[in-house]
Amino acid sequence: MALWYKTTQYKHSRRDDLAKSMSNRVILYTREDCHLCHQAMDLFKASGDDEWELVERDIDGDIRLLAMYGTRIPVLRREDTGAELAWPMTAGRVQRFCGRTHDGA
């Protein structure tokens, strides 16, 4: 959540916060009752630091997302690059996907 403020020494806009937050956001495309999606979320949370924000997006109810991801979920998508990582996922693959350098499988 961005705050709008302005000082004489530093100008900061909501757009700056939005751009920064988007650069550190990963979308998890999911569906209700998807056990693999829960596993993907657990892998993401266990694989790194707090640098990345994970946003769940349920594809049911969006015809475009259903067409794109219906048979591929779970899928992680970086908002900064548009890169996607589909199942099967490991902690190591998730770390590399996010540009983390931790060791992992």
VENUR-V935562 format. One record per run of one state. SS is the DSSP state (alpha for helix, beta for strand, coil for the rest). FROM is the first residue (numbers start at 1). LEN is the number of residues. If there is no record, write none. Layout:
ss=<SS & SS>
from=<FROM & FROM>
len=<LEN & LEN>
This chain:
ss=<coil & beta & coil & beta & coil & alpha & coil & beta & coil & alpha & coil & beta & coil & alpha & coil & beta & coil & beta & coil & alpha & coil>
from=<1 & 5 & 7 & 11 & 13 & 14 & 24 & 25 & 31 & 35 & 47 & 53 & 59 & 63 & 70 & 75 & 79 & 84 & 87 & 91 & 98>
len=<4 & 2 & 4 & 2 & 1 & 10 & 1 & 6 & 4 & 12 & 6 & 6 & 4 & 7 & 5 & 4 & 5 & 3 & 4 & 7 & 8>
